[in-house]
Amino acid sequence: MIKLAIVQEPPVFLDREKTIERAVQLVQDAANQGARLIVFSEAFIPGYPAWIWRLKPGGDWGLSEQLHGRLLDNAVQLGSDQLRPLLEVAREMQVTIVCGIDERDEDTSRATLYNSVITISPQGTVQNCHRKLMPTNPERMVWGFGDASGMKVIDTPVGRVGALVCWENYMPLARYAMFAQGIDIYIAPTYDSGDRWIRTLQHIAREGGCWVLGAGNVLRTSDLPADFPEADRLYPDKEEWINSGDSIVISPAGEIVAGPLRKETGLLLADIEVSDVNAARRSLDIVGHYARPDIFSLQVNTRQQRPVSFNE
C-alpha cells in the first residue's frame, strides 16, 4: 500500500521562482502526511496560459505578445539550475514528484516553449521529460509540438509511472503505447475538468487496468497577479473560478476512490494498492492476452525529432 498526493493549488502565476518555492512547501506538506508520490497539474510552473481561451483572434495581438513574453521569461530550462530546490526537496523527503512545466527549449531555439511533464526521482534527478505531442486549439500559439522520445513509463519506488498531458489522453494510440510499457500508475495532468473528463479517466483506468490520477488545474481570478494586463476585461468576475480543478484518483476497475476535488484547493490524498492492476488485467489485458497482433499493430517513433542534424 502506498500513499499518494495530488496537489490542487494555484501557482504563483507567471513567477517561476515563487511557484517553485510554493511547490517545495507543498511537497513537504504532502510528504509529512505520508505521501510517497506527489503530483502537480499541467504547466504548474509557472502556470497554464489560461488567457488564450479569451483573447480575440486577430484583435488582441499586442496583449498576446505581452503575456507570452512573461511566460517565456518565467519558463523552465531543464539544463539550468532553476529546478534545484524541487530536486533537493525530492531527495530530502525521499519522494517521487510528477510536475507539469512550461519548458523553454535550449537545444535548437531559445524562443520555443513546450508543455512538458517531468518525473523527479527520490534521488533528486529528472528521470524523464515528456513534451505534449499535440497542443490543443489556441495552445498552438503558445507551445510547440512534442515527440515520443519522452513518452515513457518509468520504474519508481511506488510502481511504474507514466503521464500523458490533458487531451493527449483522447489519443487512443498514445494511450496504447503507455499501456504496452506495463504502466501501473497513469497520470493525467490537465486543464480539462467536469463530468465528461472524469468519465474519460474512468474509461482509461478500465481500458488499461491501471490506476489513473487526474491532476486538475485550479485557478481563480484572485490568483492572477495584480499587474495582469487587462484583467478587468478578460476576467471581470472577481469571484470566478477560471478552472475548477476536479483532481481525482480512479482504481483499475474504473471506480473513483478519491475526489473529485471541485472548486477547492488542497491536497487530495489516497492510499492505493499497486498490485490491483494484476487483478484488473486478469480479465482484460489489451496489450496481453486480449491483444490480436496478427491483425493490429502499432509502431511508435521514439527518436528525438530535430530540425537539423550536424554530421562531424
C-alpha positions in Angstrom: 0.0 0.0 0.0 1.3 3.5 -0.9 0.0 6.9 -0.2 -0.1 9.5 -3.0 -1.0 13.2 -3.1 -2.4 15.2 -5.9 -1.6 18.9 -5.4 -4.6 21.1 -6.4 -3.2 24.5 -5.7 -2.6 27.5 -8.0 0.9 28.6 -8.9 2.3 32.0 -8.1 1.1 32.8 -11.6 3.8 33.7 -14.1 6.5 33.7 -11.4 8.9 30.8 -11.8 10.9 31.2 -8.6 8.0 31.9 -6.3 6.0 29.0 -7.8 8.9 26.6 -7.2 9.1 27.9 -3.6 5.4 27.1 -3.3 5.9 23.7 -4.8 8.7 22.9 -2.3 6.4 23.7 0.6 3.6 21.7 -0.9 5.9 18.7 -1.3 7.0 18.9 2.3 3.4 19.1 3.4 2.4 16.1 1.4 5.4 14.1 2.4 4.8 14.9 6.1 1.4 13.3 5.7 3.0 10.1 4.3 2.7 10.7 0.5 5.5 8.9 -1.5 4.2 10.1 -4.9 3.3 13.7 -5.3 1.6 15.0 -8.5 1.2 18.6 -9.8 -1.1 19.8 -12.6 -0.4 20.7 -16.2 2.0 23.6 -16.7 2.1 24.2 -12.9 5.4 26.1 -13.2 4.8 29.0 -13.8 1.2 28.4 -14.8 -1.2 27.4 -17.6 -1.7 30.3 -20.1 -5.5 30.4 -19.5 -5.8 33.7 -21.2 -5.6 32.0 -24.6 -9.2 30.9 -24.4 -10.4 34.5 -24.0 -8.3 36.6 -26.4 -9.9 37.9 -29.6 -8.5 36.2 -32.7 -6.6 38.9 -34.6 -7.7 41.6 -32.2 -5.5 41.0 -29.1 -2.2 40.5 -30.8 -0.4 43.1 -28.6 -1.8 41.6 -25.4 -0.9 38.1 -26.5 2.7 39.2 -27.2 3.0 40.8 -23.8 1.7 37.8 -21.9 3.7 35.3 -24.0 6.8 37.3 -23.2 6.2 37.0 -19.5 5.5 33.2 -19.9 8.7 32.8 -21.9 10.8 34.7 -19.3 9.5 32.5 -16.5 9.5 29.1 -18.2 11.9 26.4 -17.1 15.2 25.5 -18.8 16.0 21.9 -17.8 19.7 22.4 -18.3 19.8 25.2 -15.8 19.8 25.3 -12.0 16.2 26.6 -11.9 14.6 23.4 -10.6 17.3 22.7 -7.9 15.0 23.5 -4.9 12.4 21.0 -6.2 15.1 18.4 -6.9 16.6 18.9 -3.4 13.2 18.5 -1.6 12.5 15.3 -3.5 15.8 13.9 -2.3 15.3 15.3 1.3 11.8 13.8 1.6 12.5 10.7 -0.5 9.5 11.1 -2.8 8.8 10.8 -6.5 7.4 14.0 -8.0 5.5 14.4 -11.3 5.1 18.1 -12.3 3.9 20.0 -15.3 6.1 22.8 -16.6 6.3 25.3 -19.3 9.6 24.2 -20.8 11.8 26.6 -22.7 13.8 24.9 -25.4 17.5 25.2 -25.0 18.8 22.9 -27.7 17.7 24.5 -31.0 15.6 27.5 -30.2 15.5 29.5 -27.0 12.2 31.1 -28.1 10.1 27.9 -28.4 8.1 26.6 -25.4 6.8 23.1 -24.8 4.0 21.9 -22.5 6.0 19.3 -20.6 5.7 17.0 -17.6 8.7 15.9 -15.7 9.3 13.0 -13.3 11.7 13.6 -10.4 13.2 10.6 -8.6 13.8 10.3 -4.8 17.5 10.8 -5.6 16.7 14.3 -6.8 17.2 13.7 -10.5 14.9 14.4 -13.5 14.2 10.8 -14.7 12.1 11.8 -17.6 10.6 14.8 -19.5 7.7 14.3 -21.9 6.6 17.1 -24.2 2.9 17.2 -25.1 2.5 15.8 -28.5 -0.3 17.9 -29.8 -1.2 21.3 -28.3 -4.9 21.9 -28.4 -6.6 24.6 -30.4 -5.2 28.0 -29.3 -2.4 26.3 -27.3 -0.6 26.0 -30.7 0.0 29.7 -30.4 2.0 29.1 -27.2 3.6 25.6 -27.4 5.5 23.6 -30.0 4.7 20.0 -30.9 6.5 17.4 -28.7 7.6 13.9 -29.8 7.6 10.4 -28.3 11.2 10.4 -27.0 9.9 11.1 -23.5 6.6 9.1 -23.8 8.0 6.6 -21.3 6.8 4.6 -18.3 9.4 4.9 -15.6 10.3 2.5 -12.8 9.9 4.3 -9.4 9.8 3.1 -5.8 6.0 3.4 -6.0 5.5 1.4 -9.2 5.7 2.0 -13.0 4.6 5.6 -13.6 3.9 7.5 -16.8 2.0 10.6 -17.9 0.1 12.0 -20.8 -1.0 15.6 -20.7 -4.6 16.8 -21.0 -6.1 16.0 -24.4 -3.3 13.6 -25.3 -5.4 11.3 -23.2 -8.0 11.3 -26.0 -5.4 9.9 -28.4 -6.1 6.1 -28.3 -2.7 5.2 -29.9 -0.8 7.3 -27.3 -2.7 5.5 -24.5 -2.0 2.1 -26.1 1.7 2.9 -26.2 1.7 3.7 -22.5 -0.3 0.5 -21.7 2.2 -1.5 -23.7 5.0 -0.4 -21.3 3.4 -2.0 -18.3 2.1 1.1 -16.6 0.8 0.8 -13.0 0.0 4.5 -12.3 -1.2 6.5 -15.2 -1.0 10.3 -14.6 -3.1 12.9 -16.5 -2.1 16.4 -15.6 -4.8 18.5 -17.2 -6.6 21.8 -17.7 -9.8 20.0 -18.6 -12.4 19.4 -15.9 -16.0 18.4 -15.4 -18.0 15.2 -15.6 -17.2 14.3 -19.2 -13.5 14.5 -18.4 -13.9 12.3 -15.3 -15.8 9.7 -17.3 -12.9 9.7 -19.8 -10.4 9.0 -17.0 -12.7 6.2 -15.7 -12.7 4.6 -19.1 -8.9 4.9 -19.3 -8.5 3.1 -16.0 -10.8 0.3 -17.0 -9.2 0.1 -20.5 -5.6 -0.1 -19.3 -6.3 -1.9 -16.0 -4.2 0.7 -14.2 -4.6 3.4 -11.5 -5.4 6.8 -13.1 -4.6 10.1 -11.4 -6.3 13.2 -12.8 -4.3 16.2 -11.6 -6.6 19.2 -12.2 -5.5 22.7 -12.8 -7.2 25.1 -10.4 -7.2 28.9 -10.8 -9.3 31.8 -9.6 -9.4 35.4 -10.7 -7.9 36.3 -7.4 -4.9 34.1 -8.2 -3.9 36.4 -11.1 -1.0 38.8 -10.3 -2.0 42.4 -9.6 -0.3 43.7 -12.7 -2.0 41.1 -15.1 -2.8 43.2 -18.1 -6.5 43.9 -19.0 -7.7 41.6 -16.2 -10.9 43.6 -15.8 -11.8 42.9 -19.4 -10.8 39.2 -19.6 -11.8 38.3 -16.1 -14.5 40.8 -14.9 -15.9 38.4 -12.2 -13.5 38.8 -9.3 -15.0 35.6 -7.7 -14.7 33.4 -10.7 -13.1 30.0 -10.7 -11.3 30.2 -14.0 -10.8 26.5 -13.7 -12.4 24.3 -11.1 -9.7 21.5 -10.7 -11.5 18.2 -10.4 -8.5 16.2 -9.3 -9.4 12.6 -8.9 -8.0 9.1 -8.1 -9.5 6.2 -10.0 -8.9 2.5 -9.4 -8.0 -0.1 -12.2 -11.7 -1.2 -12.0 -12.7 2.3 -13.1 -14.0 3.2 -9.6 -13.5 6.7 -8.0 -11.6 6.2 -4.8 -10.8 9.9 -4.0 -12.2 13.2 -5.3 -13.1 14.9 -7.4 -11.8 18.0 -5.7 -14.0 20.6 -7.3 -13.7 24.4 -6.7 -11.4 23.7 -3.8 -7.7 23.9 -3.1 -5.6 21.5 -1.1 -4.0 18.1 -1.2 -6.0 15.1 -2.5 -4.6 12.1 -0.6 -5.3 8.4 -1.3 -3.9 5.0 -0.3 -3.6 2.7 -3.3 -2.6 -1.0 -3.7 -0.4 -1.1 -6.9 -0.9 -4.8 -7.3 -4.6 -4.2 -8.0 -3.5 -3.8 -11.7 -2.8 -7.6 -11.8 -6.4 -8.4 -10.8 -7.8 -6.0 -13.3 -5.7 -7.4 -16.2 -6.6 -11.0 -15.4 -9.9 -10.5 -17.3 -8.8 -7.6 -19.7 -5.3 -7.0 -20.7 -5.5 -5.2 -24.1 -1.7 -5.4 -24.7 -1.5 -9.0 -23.5 -4.0 -11.9 -23.7 -6.7 -9.6 -25.2 -4.5 -8.3 -28.0 -4.5 -9.5 -31.6 -1.1 -8.6 -33.0 -1.8 -10.8 -36.1 -4.5 -8.2 -37.0 -3.5 -4.9 -35.3 0.0 -3.5 -34.6 1.3 -0.1 -33.5 4.7 1.4 -34.4 6.0 4.3 -32.2 8.8 6.5 -33.3 10.7 7.3 -30.1 13.6 9.2 -31.8 14.0 12.8 -30.7 12.8 15.0 -33.5 15.3 17.7 -34.5 15.1 20.1 -37.5 18.8 20.0 -38.1 21.5 17.2 -37.9 25.2 18.1 -38.0 27.5 15.4 -39.2 31.0 15.7 -37.8 
